[in-house]
Structures are given as structure tokens and as C-alpha cells.
Amino acid sequence: MTILIAYDGSANSRTAIEVAAKHLTPQPVVVLTVWEPLLVQLRKYPIGAPALVADDSGEWGALAEQQAKEGAELAVAAGFTEVSHRAVADDESIWKTIVEVADELDASMIVFGSRGLSTVRSVLLGSVSNHVLHHTRRPTLVVPPPAS
């Protein structure tokens, strides 16, 4: 059994790692960072294309790999012992990539932090947590942002 923890470097994803380590029995963990290549960004946001300045020659992939490694180090520090990490390029949508990787790993659970967006902002920006919850058949732990 493997726990898949989605990690994007945010404070909310750090909190998710801490909560998972505190409440779940020790299992192998894969920390996943999903990144969007420039072509995916251009397809999703064509009107903002001139504002997108990115070099898709591998630099973004290397940054995502570094971020996934950071998440794995946080998971070890939080108490998980068998931890690996992956950085995966998103071809269509981040939520779909998370679900696909969970299926590939036959993950026992998916864990991630929620940004706690208001209803309007969630509709405008999309909600990764909402889409994962509605498209996976695996137990999912969505950790809300810490109380301010």
C-alpha cells in the first residue's frame, strides 16, 4: 500500500504532509509534484499567452523535481520512513494527472492540501481537490488550510 501526497510547495501542501504523518499509519509514501509545460499553459490560457514567459527546455521539469524532492524531505522529517518522490508533466489537467498517478501506483490514499478558495474563486480558478474527489475511487484526505 502506498500513500500518494500531492505537493506544490505551498504552506497548505506542507500542512497536508504534517497531518498525514500525524494521523496515518506508516506506509510507503510517494510525494508527487505536477507541473504544466508551456504548451499546456498556452492551450489553457491563450489570451494570456504574450504574458507567459517560460523556457520549456527542461528548466521547469528540473524545478518540479526539486520541489518534489523538498516535499519528500518534509515527509521524512514529519515521520514517514519509506519515501520517494516524482515530478510529472501535466498534459491536460493537474487533477487528472494526480488521479492517473494514484491509479498507476494503486495508492491506498491520496493526500493533499486545499487552498480554501471561496466558491466564486474556486469556480473561476478551478479546484484541484474538488475534481480529484469527484474523479477518483480511492480514499482521499483533503487537509484544509490552517486556521489564521
Steps between C-alpha positions, in 0.01 A plus 500: 500500500626845411384845602518759222556854628456781248748777576520842333733676742222700665445532874178302453684206345757509784213485749355202312828310540509575874137397554549178301810406701321570825180307426581221254679176572848481350488384139716564197443855376542653155511880494374627165552840341307565178622778274349655189723526193479825305297344218234386748488850651461655155219258414317578827559876508545617138395857573782535751760339275701820441535540877636148544875506498636152548777279375360150460840346422508301820546780751139468621537125530816543706323748728209260544742219581669720760159586649398132518830420672432780751159346571660158551748650746210659690323163509809333649534781755131456589555132579447299182787258444456353152466806277560557130413791276389565143456802278254448217418729210129568466363442151142606567418590860673472835212317668489240223873439528468448877220246447696321226817473712294374796352233273842409361638458854180333623520753784310418817427870553551839337595789730522868415441843641208720407546869429164580656380713211161665523227358277540773238880475487479122490268515197723752323832334580384138516547276796752220482369349824139509379586331171716232664222424749246458219719297265688254719374184660769509768480631854606863500614724782459870424669708769355850538725801548608562860281738700631855484 
